[in-house]
């Protein structure tokens, strides 16, 4: 696959004229433009490199063969309807967290990322909610709505990070003063000791 098959303008991907079913967005791109891959008939897998910051409106709308997409940490904004009608999606990796298609359509993930509305997730497992919320936090740790959602169940959610041994997210969390306080620090430290997770114990000692 060659980058020459992509339409580019001012570091924005505007379209693709190749015939590969698995594509990698070119290095140097900072945005996937509105409607860039809309209704593309053959794309099955898309990998977005670090450096892309935004996925535009209807960017992958109607890509009915798209089964897998990898969205990196650099992406801060996914515009509405970017993955509308991607009925074949089986696997979505967002900020290092992977979601597999189960009883729920993966399109819900993008709707939640955009609206921060978890009301449709009543049947989700607790771990799935926590994974998505931490992924959203990793994308934008200053977002007040996300911080408010995390605060409600902070200790339980941090325990999830310990169980997953997710040091990268934990370090971001501990550097976010709006989330950590003496009481929950003591609680999560106790949990790390119970789980015999020495790496987390050392990390928490620094606070």
N, C-alpha and C positions, 0 to 999 in steps of 0.2 A: 504493500500500500504506500502511496506517495502523497505528500502534502499538497502536491499540485492538483489533486482531485477536489480539494476544498476551495470554496469561494471565501476569500478573506478581504476585509477592509478595516483599516485602523484597529488591528488586533481583535477584530470581531469576526466570528465564524458566521457566514451568511448562508452556507449551503454545502452540499456534497454531490459530486457528479460521478463518483466511482462505483464499483460493483462489489466491493468487499462487504461481507455480512457482519464482520467485526471491525470496528473503526476506533482509532485513537485520535482525539482532538489534537491538532498540532501544538507543539510547544510555542509559547509566546502569545497565545490567544488569552484574552482577559474576559471575553464574554461570548456566549453562544447566543446569537441574535434571535429576535422574534421570528417565529415560523421557520427557523433555519432547516429543520429536518421534517417538517410537518408532512404527514402521510407518506413518508419514505417507504417504499414497498418491500425492501429486503434487509434492512439493518436489523441485526439480532442482538448485538452487544456493543456498548459504548463505554470507552474509558476516557475520563476527563482528567487531564494532568493538573498538578499543582500550578497555581497561577491564574486559573480561570476563577473569576470572582462572582459571575452572575450567569444564570440561565434564563433566557428571555421568555416572554409570553408565547405559549403554543409551540415552544421550540421543538418538542418531539411529539406533538399531538398526532394521534392516529397512526403511530408507528406500530402496527398490529403484530409485527413479528419480533419486536424488541422484547427480549427475555431477561437481559441483565444490564445493569448500569452501575458504574463506580463513580461516586461524587466525592472529591477530595476536601480536605480541611479548608482550602482557600475559598471555596464557594460560600459566599455570605448571603446570597439572595437567590431564591428560586421563584420566578414570577408565576402568577396564577395560570393554571391550565397547561403548564409546561409539559406534563406527561398525561394529559387527558386522552382517554381512549387507548392507552397502552395495555390492552387486555391480556397480553401474553407474558407480562412481567412475572418472573419467577424469583428474581434475586436483586436486591437493592443494597448497595453499600454506601452509607452516608456518614462522612466524618469518621471512618474507621469502624462503624457499627454495621453489621450485616443483617438484613431482614430477608427471610425466606417466605414465599407465598404459602399461606395456609388457608384457614377459613376466611381470612380477610383479604380484600384486594389491596395490593401495594400502592395503588393510587391514593389511598387514605393517608399514607405517610407524607406525601407531598402536600396534601391539603392541610394536614396538621402543622407541618413546618411553616407554611405560609400564614395560617390563621392563628396558630397556637391554641386551637380549640380541640381539646381532648374528649369532647362529649361523645364522639362516636366510638370511643375505645373501651366501653364498659365490659366487653367480652374479651379484651386483651389480657394476657398474663401480666402480672405486676412487673416482671422482669422486662417485658417488651416495652412497657410505658417508660420505665426508668432508662432503658437503653436509648430510646428515641430522645428523651428529654436531655440526657447528658450529651448526646450527639448535637442537639440544638445549642446547648450551652457552649460546647467546644467551638461551634461555628461563630457564636456571638456572645461571649461571656459578659458583655455589658448590657444585654437586653433585659430591661426591668421586668417585663412580663415573664420571661423565662426564670429569672431569679426568684420571683414571687412564687411560681409554681414549685420550684425546688425547695424553697424554705419550708413549705407546708409539711414535707416529709424528708427533711434533710438527712437525719440520722439513718433512716431506712435506706435512702438512696445511696448514701456513702457506703453503707455496709455492702450494697450491691457492687460498688467499685472494688471493695476489698475481695469479695467473692470472685470477681472477674479478674482480679489482679491488674486492674487498669491504672497503672501508675501515671500515665500521661495525663489522663483526665483529672486524676486526684491532685496532681501538682497544680493544674490550673485552678481547681476548686479552692485549694488551700491559699492560693495567692489572691483569691477574691474575698476581700474583707467583709463584703456584704453578707456572706454566707456563714463564715466560721465564727464561733464564739467559744468561751471557756466551757460551757456546759456540754455542747455537742462534741467539742474536741475530746473531753474526758470520755464521753460515751463511745465514740468511734475508736479511740485508743484502746479502750477495754475490749472492744470487739476484735481488734487486730491481734491483741494478746491471746484471746480465746481461740482464734483461728491459727495461732502460731505463725502469723505472717510477719516475719522479721523486717522485711523490706518496708512495709507500711508502718511498722512501729518506729523505724528509724526516720521515716519521712515525717511522721506526726510529732516526733520529738523536736523537730526544728521549729515548730510553731510556738 
